[in-house]
C-alpha cells in the first residue's frame, strides 16, 4: 500500500436549503473533466462531507501532489474554471478566510 498524505479542508455553503440541495445534486455527477483533473494532480482519493452548511473535505495525495501544482493546473484548465465558477454560486468563504480564499486547510488537533 502506498503512503498517502492526508489533508483536511473546510468551506461553507450559502445557508439556504435549496442551494445546499443543488450543490449536493451537482456532486452526484461530477463532470468527468473534473475527476480526471483531480487524479492528474496527484490526489488519490477525495471525499466531501456536509453538516448544515459546513463542508469538510478529505484529500489523500501521493508524493507528486502539491497545492501549488494543483492551483496551476486548475488555472490553466477552462473546464475546471467553469466548474469552480459554478460551485462558487453555492459556496461562501469561511468567516476567517482572506479575500479570494476558498477551501481552508485545517489543523489536526487530535489523533487516536
C-alpha positions in Angstrom: 0.0 0.0 0.0 1.2 3.5 -0.9 2.0 6.0 1.8 -0.5 8.8 1.2 -0.6 12.2 2.9 -3.9 13.4 4.1 -5.2 17.0 4.0 -8.5 18.2 5.6 -10.1 21.4 4.4 -13.3 23.3 5.3 -15.6 25.7 3.4 -19.2 26.9 3.9 -22.1 26.7 1.6 -24.6 29.5 1.2 -27.0 28.9 4.1 -30.1 28.1 2.1 -31.7 24.6 1.9 -32.4 24.9 -1.9 -28.9 26.0 -2.7 -27.4 23.2 -0.5 -29.6 20.6 -2.2 -28.4 21.9 -5.7 -24.8 21.7 -4.6 -25.2 18.1 -3.4 -27.0 17.3 -6.7 -24.1 18.6 -8.7 -21.8 16.3 -6.8 -23.8 13.2 -7.6 -22.5 13.6 -11.2 -19.2 15.5 -11.1 -18.0 16.2 -14.6 -15.5 13.7 -16.0 -13.0 16.5 -16.8 -13.1 17.5 -13.1 -12.4 14.0 -11.7 -9.7 13.5 -14.3 -8.0 16.8 -13.3 -8.2 15.8 -9.6 -6.5 12.5 -10.3 -3.8 14.0 -12.6 -2.9 16.4 -9.7 -1.8 13.5 -7.5 -5.0 13.2 -5.5 -5.7 9.5 -5.0 -8.9 10.0 -3.0 -11.2 12.9 -2.2 -14.3 13.0 0.0 -16.6 15.8 0.9 -18.9 15.7 3.9 -21.6 18.2 4.8 -23.3 19.2 8.1 -25.7 22.1 7.9 -23.9 24.5 5.5 -20.4 23.4 6.5 -18.3 21.3 4.2 -15.4 19.2 5.2 -13.1 17.7 2.5 -10.5 15.0 3.0 -7.8 14.6 0.3 -5.4 11.7 0.2 -2.5 12.5 -2.0 0.6 10.9 -3.4 4.1 12.3 -3.5 3.5 14.1 -6.8 0.8 16.4 -5.2 1.3 20.0 -4.1 -1.3 22.7 -3.7 0.8 25.0 -5.9 0.8 22.4 -8.7 -2.9 21.8 -8.3 -3.6 25.5 -8.4 -1.5 26.0 -11.5 -3.2 23.1 -13.3 -6.7 24.4 -12.3 -6.0 27.9 -13.5 -4.9 26.6 -16.9 -7.9 24.3 -17.3 -11.0 26.1 -18.7 -13.4 23.2 -17.7 -12.1 23.3 -14.1 -12.6 27.1 -14.1 -16.1 26.7 -15.3 -16.8 24.1 -12.5 -15.2 26.4 -9.9 -17.3 29.3 -11.0 -20.5 27.2 -10.9 -19.6 25.9 -7.4 -18.9 29.4 -6.2 -22.6 30.1 -6.7 -23.3 27.7 -3.8 -20.2 28.3 -1.7 -19.2 31.1 0.6 -15.9 31.7 2.3 -15.4 30.9 5.9 -15.5 34.0 8.2 -11.8 33.7 8.8 -10.8 33.4 5.1 -8.7 36.1 3.5 -10.0 37.7 0.3 -10.0 35.2 -2.5 -9.6 32.1 -0.3 -12.0 29.3 -0.7 -11.2 25.9 0.9 -9.1 26.4 4.1 -6.6 23.8 5.3 -7.5 22.5 8.7 -5.0 21.7 11.5 -5.1 18.3 13.1 -5.8 18.7 16.9 -6.2 15.0 17.9 -5.3 11.5 16.7 -6.0 8.2 18.5 
